[in-house]
Amino acid sequence: MQKERPNILWFCTDQQRFDTIHALGNPHINTPNLDRLVAEGVAFTHAFCQSPICTPSRASFLTGRYPGNVRGCMNGNEKWGEGAPLVTALLADSGYDCGLSGKFHLAGAHGREEPRPEEDGYRVFHWSHDPQDRYPSGHAYADWLSAQGYALRDLREDPSSIPPELHQTTWCTDRAIEFLSEKRRKGPWLMSINVFDPHAPFDPPQEYRDRYDSSKMPSPPFRQSDIATQALIPGDFQNESRPPQEFNAQEVIASYYAMIELIDENVGRLLTALEETGQRENTVIIFTSDHGEMLGDHGLLLKGCRFYEGLVRVPLIISWPGHFPLREEPESEESPEDSGSGEEEEGPLQDAQTGALEEASPAAPAGFVSDALVELVDIAPTLLELAGLPVPLRMQGLSLLPILSGEAPPHQHRDFVRCEYYRALNPDVPGRNQYEGSYATMYRDGRYKIVVHHGHEQGELYDLEKDPDEFENLWNDSDYAGLRFDLMRRNFDALAFAVDPGPPQVTPF
């Protein structure tokens, strides 16, 4: 029996690093609803963004292509360059009803309403780039607050006193619940929930901040030598390294975790709404973030032109109970993080004519952790395949559906992942004339990471097996000269193969 195409609930936070979920190994944070998604789905512990800064990352995962191929490399662009179709538009063209609440950020805001693409696929569009009072028009969150009798400007005078029910994270979720509860809809829907948190300035409601004792927060990995090391690494957009105590790193971490707990509670509200409307069984939930946050690692804060794990590695959970059975494998060196259970079952099959998912045999218990190397660029083709749609030839992501359905080895997806930073700050934006417009690329396999700062002699090379916190830069170590050459060659190959040659042209004969 052929099943209906699933609804898609896509929750994307802003600047949330990978190690911020209790069920995936962080004992300091409280995330019961994300833990539930982990228990009811598939969690990818090694998911990487394609740029460590907002716009290029979002341009990438919304198109399934690398940032450099869609001319979406800069924060602060005047408008989206229409470099490739957005996956939401492709889904809308096939009959999906699409909505958005929160950020979009394919173009710059900077005190103005962000111009929408020519075709983004969204019927419902509640735009709120961030919860600041700096948009003269078009800011749906500020307009909603005004309708409730509040002024965003007044609330922002003391962000910690903003009631959780008036917070932008809650507002985004409220709009999503309204959308998924619409009763006259025909066909499947997609809802993008793009909250601003846990982005700086690290200002959760006070009641959430009070749940975290800063003295009990972990200290970020830092060595005094980091200050000199960071001064040598090229790049034009990263704050200077300082001892973490100088910026009260544990206080920052406590506030950051508190913001994520508020996000988690709203994820719980969405789960409840799906259950109360009878839609949980036919709704795929994706939880991820656009990039990470340094959070004091190596004495650094925020995002920038670095490629440390905390900045380029993000959460990725995909949950659809009963539809993503995964085989159980015995623990081994090849699958150390495998937490799946249950006997192997046949997964969902695709109809050869329509591509729609058919009824699968009874699913094995969900709750599976994969340490496969995956990229956010893989989300778009995954969604298209879930919707029974063909993946465009020029889409560069690799669908995760074979892993999700148990039809592929659960701990192998890519041999390497890559990340780009190409002049990521638009120099035409006021206040940015000090930036050189640096270019850098990262290549990471299962053990090694190399970062090439193009146009500079200094680079980075880390053995993540021996040095998971990335303290020992082996770039200039003569013992690793051969490895550095080999990884640079691989990085160059990956860079070349990622170039889009354009649409195929048929030459008449």
C-alpha positions as CSV (number, residue, x, y, z in Angstrom):
1,M,0.0,0.0,0.0
2,Q,1.4,3.4,-1.0
3,K,1.6,5.9,1.7
4,E,1.0,9.6,1.4
5,R,4.0,11.9,1.1
6,P,5.2,13.0,4.6
7,N,4.9,16.4,6.1
8,I,8.3,18.0,6.9
9,L,9.0,20.0,10.0
10,W,12.4,21.6,9.7
11,F,13.8,23.3,12.8
12,C,17.0,25.2,12.2
13,T,18.7,27.1,15.1
14,D,21.4,29.7,14.6
15,Q,24.9,29.1,15.8
16,Q,24.4,25.8,17.7
17,R,27.4,23.6,18.0
18,F,27.2,19.8,17.8
19,D,28.0,19.0,21.5
20,T,24.9,20.6,23.0
21,I,22.5,17.7,23.4
22,H,22.2,15.7,26.6
23,A,21.4,12.3,25.0
24,L,24.5,12.7,22.8
25,G,27.0,13.1,25.6
26,N,26.6,16.5,27.2
27,P,25.8,16.0,30.9
28,H,25.6,19.7,31.7
29,I,22.6,20.6,29.5
30,N,18.9,19.7,29.9
31,T,17.4,18.8,26.5
32,P,14.6,16.2,27.2
33,N,12.7,16.9,23.9
34,L,15.8,16.7,21.7
35,D,16.7,13.6,23.6
36,R,13.3,12.2,22.6
37,L,14.0,13.0,19.0
38,V,17.3,11.1,19.3
39,A,15.4,8.2,20.8
40,E,12.8,8.3,18.1
41,G,15.0,8.9,15.1
42,V,18.5,9.0,13.7
43,A,21.2,11.3,15.1
44,F,24.3,12.1,13.0
45,T,27.1,13.0,15.3
46,H,29.5,14.1,12.5
47,A,27.4,16.5,10.5
48,F,29.2,19.5,9.0
49,C,28.1,22.8,7.6
50,Q,29.5,24.0,4.3
51,S,30.6,27.4,5.6
52,P,31.1,28.7,9.2
53,I,29.0,31.8,8.6
54,C,25.3,32.2,8.1
55,T,24.4,33.2,4.5
56,P,26.7,30.8,2.7
57,S,25.7,27.9,4.9
58,R,22.0,28.6,4.4
59,A,22.5,29.1,0.7
60,S,24.1,25.7,0.6
61,F,21.6,23.6,2.6
62,L,18.6,25.2,0.9
63,T,20.0,24.4,-2.6
64,G,21.9,21.2,-2.0
65,R,25.0,22.8,-3.6
66,Y,28.2,24.3,-2.2
67,P,28.2,28.0,-1.5
68,G,30.7,28.9,-4.2
69,N,28.5,27.4,-6.8
70,V,25.4,29.4,-6.1
71,R,27.1,32.8,-5.6
72,G,25.9,32.7,-2.0
73,C,29.1,33.2,-0.2
74,M,28.7,36.6,1.5
75,N,26.9,37.8,4.6
76,G,25.3,41.1,3.7
77,N,24.4,40.5,0.1
78,E,21.9,43.0,-1.3
79,K,19.7,40.1,-2.5
80,W,19.7,36.4,-3.2
81,G,21.5,35.8,-6.5
82,E,19.0,33.1,-7.7
83,G,22.0,30.8,-8.2
84,A,20.0,27.6,-7.9
85,P,16.4,26.5,-7.1
86,L,15.6,26.4,-3.4
87,V,14.5,22.9,-2.2
88,T,11.4,24.6,-0.7
89,A,10.4,25.9,-4.2
90,L,10.9,22.5,-5.7
91,L,8.7,20.9,-3.0
92,A,6.1,23.7,-3.4
93,D,6.0,23.1,-7.2
94,S,5.2,19.4,-6.5
95,G,2.3,20.2,-4.2
96,Y,3.8,20.9,-0.8
97,D,2.3,23.8,1.2
98,C,5.3,25.6,2.6
99,G,5.6,28.0,5.5
100,L,8.4,29.8,7.3
101,S,8.8,31.6,10.7
102,G,12.0,33.4,11.8
103,K,15.2,33.9,9.8
104,F,15.8,33.4,6.1
105,H,19.2,35.1,5.6
106,L,19.9,34.5,2.0
107,A,20.5,38.2,1.8
108,G,21.5,40.9,4.2
109,A,19.1,42.6,6.6
110,H,21.1,45.4,8.2
111,G,18.2,47.5,9.2
112,R,15.9,46.6,6.4
113,E,13.4,43.9,5.5
114,E,15.3,41.1,3.7
115,P,14.2,40.9,0.1
116,R,12.7,37.6,-0.8
117,P,13.9,35.4,-3.7
118,E,11.9,35.4,-6.9
119,E,10.7,32.0,-6.0
120,D,11.2,30.6,-2.5
121,G,8.1,28.3,-2.3
122,Y,6.7,29.7,0.9
123,R,3.0,30.5,1.0
124,V,3.3,31.6,4.7
125,F,6.2,33.8,5.5
126,H,6.6,35.2,9.0
127,W,10.0,37.0,8.8
128,S,12.1,37.9,11.8
129,H,15.8,38.0,11.1
130,D,16.6,38.6,14.8
131,P,14.7,39.9,17.8
132,Q,16.2,43.4,17.5
133,D,14.3,46.7,17.1
134,R,16.1,47.8,13.9
135,Y,13.7,47.1,11.1
136,P,11.3,49.9,10.0
137,S,9.0,47.6,8.3
138,G,8.3,43.9,7.6
139,H,9.4,42.6,11.0
140,A,6.6,40.2,11.8
141,Y,7.8,39.5,15.3
142,A,7.9,43.2,16.3
143,D,4.4,43.7,14.6
144,W,3.0,40.8,16.7
145,L,4.4,42.2,19.9
146,S,2.8,45.5,19.1
147,A,-0.5,43.8,18.6
148,Q,-0.2,42.3,22.1
149,G,0.5,45.7,23.6
150,Y,4.3,45.5,23.8
151,A,7.1,47.4,22.1
152,L,10.1,45.4,21.1
153,R,12.4,48.4,21.8
154,D,11.2,48.5,25.5
155,L,11.6,44.7,25.9
156,R,15.1,44.8,24.5
157,E,16.2,47.2,27.3
158,D,16.4,44.1,29.5
159,P,16.3,41.0,27.4
160,S,16.6,38.7,30.4
161,S,13.2,40.0,31.6
162,I,11.4,39.1,28.4
163,P,8.7,36.5,29.4
164,P,9.3,33.2,27.6
165,E,5.9,33.4,26.0
166,L,7.0,36.6,24.3
167,H,10.4,35.4,23.2
168,Q,11.3,35.1,19.5
169,T,11.9,31.4,19.8
170,T,8.4,30.9,21.2
171,W,6.9,33.2,18.6
172,C,8.5,31.3,15.8
173,T,7.1,28.1,17.3
174,D,3.6,29.6,17.8
175,R,3.5,30.5,14.1
176,A,4.5,27.0,13.2
177,I,1.8,25.5,15.3
178,E,-0.7,27.7,13.7
179,F,0.5,26.6,10.3
180,L,0.5,22.8,11.0
181,S,-2.9,23.1,12.6
182,E,-4.6,24.5,9.5
183,K,-7.6,22.3,8.7
184,R,-8.4,23.0,5.1
185,R,-5.1,22.0,3.6
186,K,-4.9,19.4,0.9
187,G,-1.7,17.5,0.5
188,P,1.6,17.6,2.5
189,W,3.2,20.6,4.1
190,L,6.7,21.8,5.0
191,M,7.3,24.2,7.8
192,S,10.7,25.9,8.3
193,I,11.3,27.2,11.9
194,N,14.4,29.3,11.9
195,V,14.9,30.8,15.4
196,F,17.7,33.3,16.1
197,D,18.9,31.6,19.3
198,P,21.4,30.4,20.6
199,H,23.2,33.2,18.6
200,A,25.0,35.9,20.6
201,P,24.4,38.1,22.6
202,F,23.6,35.1,24.9
203,D,20.6,36.6,26.6
204,P,18.1,34.0,27.7
205,P,15.1,34.8,29.9
206,Q,16.3,35.0,33.5
207,E,14.3,32.0,34.7
208,Y,16.1,29.8,32.1
209,R,19.5,31.3,33.0
210,D,18.9,30.5,36.7
211,R,18.7,26.8,35.9
212,Y,22.5,26.8,35.1
213,D,25.2,27.3,37.7
214,S,28.1,28.8,35.8
215,S,30.6,27.4,38.4
216,K,29.5,23.9,37.3
217,M,29.9,24.6,33.6
218,P,32.8,23.0,31.7
219,S,35.8,25.1,30.9
220,P,36.5,25.4,27.2
221,P,39.6,23.8,25.8
222,F,42.3,26.4,26.0
223,R,46.1,26.6,26.3
224,Q,48.1,29.8,26.9
225,S,49.9,29.1,23.6
226,D,46.5,29.5,21.8
227,I,47.0,33.3,21.9
228,A,50.2,33.2,19.9
229,T,48.9,30.4,17.6
230,Q,45.7,32.3,16.7
231,A,47.7,35.4,15.9
232,L,49.6,33.4,13.2
233,I,46.5,31.9,11.5
234,P,45.3,34.0,8.6
235,G,41.7,35.2,8.2
236,D,39.9,38.5,8.5
237,F,36.8,37.7,10.6
238,Q,37.5,36.2,14.0
239,N,37.8,37.9,17.3
240,E,41.2,37.7,19.0
241,S,42.1,34.9,21.3
242,R,42.0,35.7,25.0
243,P,42.1,33.6,28.2
244,P,38.6,32.4,28.7
245,Q,38.4,33.9,32.2
246,E,38.7,37.3,30.6
247,F,35.3,37.0,29.0
248,N,33.7,34.8,31.7
249,A,33.5,31.8,29.5
250,Q,31.6,29.7,32.0
251,E,29.0,32.4,32.3
252,V,28.7,32.5,28.5
253,I,28.3,28.7,28.3
254,A,25.6,28.8,31.0
255,S,23.6,31.4,29.1
256,Y,24.2,29.5,25.8
257,Y,22.9,26.3,27.3
258,A,19.9,28.2,28.8
259,M,19.0,29.5,25.4
260,I,19.1,25.9,24.0
261,E,16.9,24.7,26.8
262,L,14.2,27.2,25.7
263,I,14.6,25.9,22.2
264,D,14.2,22.4,23.5
265,E,11.0,23.2,25.3
266,N,9.6,24.7,22.1
267,V,10.5,21.5,20.2
268,G,8.4,19.7,22.9
269,R,5.5,22.0,22.1
270,L,5.8,21.1,18.4
271,L,5.8,17.4,19.2
272,T,2.7,17.9,21.3
273,A,0.9,19.8,18.6
274,L,1.7,17.2,16.0
275,E,0.3,14.5,18.3
276,E,-2.8,16.4,19.2
277,T,-3.5,17.0,15.5
278,G,-2.8,13.4,14.6
279,Q,0.1,14.2,12.3
280,R,3.2,12.9,14.1
281,E,3.1,9.5,12.3
282,N,3.3,11.2,8.9
283,T,5.7,14.0,9.7
284,V,9.5,13.9,9.3
285,I,11.3,16.2,11.8
286,I,14.7,17.6,11.0
287,F,16.6,19.4,13.7
288,T,19.9,21.1,12.8
289,S,21.8,24.5,12.9
290,D,23.5,26.6,10.2
291,H,26.9,26.5,11.9
292,G,28.4,26.3,15.4
293,E,29.9,28.6,17.9
294,M,33.5,28.8,19.3
295,L,32.2,29.3,22.8
296,G,35.6,29.9,24.3
297,D,37.5,27.1,22.5
298,H,41.1,28.3,21.9
299,G,40.1,31.6,23.6
300,L,37.7,32.5,20.7
301,L,34.0,33.4,20.7
302,L,31.3,33.6,18.1
303,K,31.7,32.5,14.5
304,G,34.2,33.6,11.9
305,C,36.8,32.2,9.5
306,R,38.0,29.3,11.5
307,F,37.2,25.6,10.9
308,Y,37.5,24.1,14.4
309,E,35.0,21.3,15.2
310,G,32.9,23.6,17.5
311,L,32.3,26.0,14.6
312,V,31.8,23.6,11.6
313,R,30.1,20.6,13.2
314,V,26.4,20.9,14.1
315,P,23.5,18.8,15.4
316,L,21.6,16.8,12.9
317,I,18.6,14.7,14.0
318,I,16.1,13.2,11.6
319,S,13.0,11.6,13.2
320,W,10.1,9.7,11.6
321,P,9.1,7.0,14.0
322,G,8.2,3.7,12.2
323,H,9.7,4.7,8.9
324,F,13.4,4.7,9.5
325,P,14.3,1.2,10.8
326,L,18.0,0.6,11.1
327,R,19.8,-2.7,11.5
328,E,21.5,-3.4,14.8
329,E,25.3,-3.9,14.5
330,P,27.6,-5.3,17.2
331,E,29.8,-2.7,18.7
332,S,33.2,-2.6,17.0
333,E,36.0,-0.2,16.2
334,E,34.2,0.7,13.0
335,S,31.0,1.7,14.8
336,P,31.8,3.0,18.3
337,E,28.8,5.2,18.6
338,D,26.2,2.8,17.4
339,S,23.4,2.8,19.9
340,G,20.7,1.1,17.7
341,S,18.7,-1.8,18.8
342,G,16.3,-4.3,17.3
343,E,16.6,-6.9,14.6
344,E,17.1,-6.0,11.0
345,E,13.9,-5.2,9.2
346,E,13.1,-4.3,5.7
347,G,12.9,-0.5,5.3
348,P,10.6,1.7,3.3
349,L,10.7,1.0,-0.5
350,Q,10.1,3.5,-3.3
351,D,7.6,2.8,-6.0
352,A,9.5,2.5,-9.3
353,Q,6.9,4.7,-11.2
354,T,6.1,7.4,-8.7
355,G,9.1,7.4,-6.3
356,A,6.6,7.6,-3.4
357,L,7.3,5.7,-0.2
358,E,5.4,2.4,0.1
359,E,4.4,0.7,3.4
360,A,7.4,-1.0,4.9
361,S,7.4,-4.1,7.0
362,P,7.3,-3.5,10.8
363,A,10.0,-1.1,11.8
364,A,12.8,-2.0,14.1
365,P,13.0,0.2,17.3
366,A,14.3,3.6,16.4
367,G,16.9,5.6,18.2
368,F,20.2,5.3,16.3
369,V,23.4,7.2,16.4
370,S,25.5,7.3,13.2
371,D,29.0,8.6,13.2
372,A,29.1,8.8,9.4
373,L,30.6,11.9,7.9
374,V,27.7,13.9,6.5
375,E,27.1,17.4,5.2
376,L,24.2,19.8,5.5
377,V,24.2,19.9,1.7
378,D,22.8,16.4,2.0
379,I,19.5,17.6,3.5
380,A,18.0,18.9,0.2
381,P,18.3,15.7,-1.8
382,T,17.1,13.7,1.2
383,L,13.9,15.8,1.3
384,L,13.3,15.4,-2.4
385,E,13.6,11.6,-2.2
386,L,11.3,11.5,0.8
387,A,8.8,13.5,-1.3
388,G,9.2,11.0,-4.2
389,L,10.9,13.6,-6.4
390,P,13.9,13.3,-8.6
391,V,17.2,14.9,-7.4
392,P,18.4,17.5,-10.0
393,L,21.6,16.5,-11.7
394,R,23.4,19.6,-10.5
395,M,22.4,19.1,-6.9
396,Q,25.7,18.2,-5.1
397,G,24.4,16.8,-1.9
398,L,24.1,13.0,-1.3
399,S,20.7,11.8,0.0
400,L,20.8,10.3,3.6
401,L,17.7,8.2,2.9
402,P,19.6,5.0,2.3
403,I,21.1,5.3,5.8
404,L,17.8,6.4,7.3
405,S,15.9,3.4,5.7
406,G,18.6,0.9,6.7
407,E,19.5,0.2,3.0
408,A,23.1,1.4,3.4
409,P,25.9,1.0,6.0
410,P,24.9,3.2,8.8
411,H,28.3,4.5,9.6
412,Q,29.5,5.3,6.1
413,H,28.2,8.1,3.9
414,R,31.1,10.3,2.7
415,D,34.9,9.7,2.7
416,F,35.4,13.3,3.5
417,V,33.6,16.6,4.2
418,R,34.5,20.0,3.1
419,C,33.8,23.6,4.1
420,E,34.4,26.9,2.4
421,Y,35.0,30.5,3.4
422,Y,35.1,32.7,0.4
423,R,35.2,36.5,1.2
424,A,32.3,35.8,3.4
425,L,31.6,39.4,4.5
426,N,30.3,41.8,1.9
427,P,32.9,44.7,1.9
428,D,30.2,47.2,0.7
429,V,28.5,47.0,4.1
430,P,29.6,50.0,6.2
431,G,32.2,49.2,8.8
432,R,33.9,46.3,6.9
433,N,36.6,48.1,4.9
434,Q,39.2,46.6,7.3
435,Y,38.6,43.1,5.9
436,E,40.9,41.7,3.2
437,G,38.4,39.3,1.9
438,S,40.1,36.1,2.9
439,Y,39.6,32.7,1.2
440,A,40.0,29.3,2.9
441,T,38.9,25.7,2.5
442,M,38.7,22.8,4.9
443,Y,39.0,19.1,4.0
444,R,38.4,16.6,6.7
445,D,38.3,12.8,6.6
446,G,37.8,10.4,9.4
447,R,41.1,11.2,11.1
448,Y,42.8,14.3,9.6
449,K,41.7,17.9,9.0
450,I,43.6,20.3,6.7
451,V,42.8,24.0,6.3
452,V,44.3,25.9,3.4
453,H,44.3,29.7,3.8
454,H,44.6,30.5,0.1
455,G,47.2,33.2,-0.7
456,H,49.0,32.6,2.6
457,E,51.9,30.3,3.5
458,Q,50.4,29.3,6.9
459,G,47.8,26.6,7.1
460,E,46.5,24.1,9.6
461,L,46.8,20.3,9.9
462,Y,45.4,18.3,12.8
463,D,45.4,14.6,13.7
464,L,41.9,14.4,15.2
465,E,42.5,10.9,16.6
466,K,45.5,12.0,18.7
467,D,44.5,15.6,19.1
468,P,40.6,15.9,19.2
469,D,40.7,19.5,20.6
470,E,42.9,20.7,17.7
471,F,45.8,22.1,19.7
472,E,48.7,20.7,17.7
473,N,49.0,22.3,14.3
474,L,51.2,19.9,12.3
475,W,51.4,22.2,9.2
476,N,55.1,23.0,9.6
477,D,56.1,19.6,11.1
478,S,58.6,18.0,8.8
479,D,57.4,14.5,9.9
480,Y,54.0,15.3,8.4
481,A,55.2,16.9,5.2
482,G,54.2,13.9,3.1
483,L,50.8,13.8,4.7
484,R,50.3,17.5,4.3
485,F,51.1,17.2,0.6
486,D,48.6,14.3,0.1
487,L,45.8,16.1,2.0
488,M,46.5,19.3,0.0
489,R,46.2,17.3,-3.2
490,R,42.9,15.8,-2.0
491,N,41.6,19.2,-0.9
492,F,42.5,20.6,-4.4
493,D,40.8,17.6,-6.1
494,A,37.7,18.2,-3.9
495,L,37.7,21.8,-4.7
496,A,38.0,21.1,-8.5
497,F,35.3,18.5,-8.4
498,A,32.9,20.8,-6.5
499,V,33.0,23.4,-9.3
500,D,29.7,23.5,-11.2
501,P,30.4,23.3,-15.0
502,G,26.9,24.6,-15.7
503,P,23.9,22.8,-17.2
504,P,24.6,20.1,-19.8
505,Q,24.5,21.4,-23.3
506,V,23.4,19.1,-26.1
507,T,25.2,19.7,-29.4
508,P,23.1,19.0,-32.4
509,F,24.6,16.9,-35.1
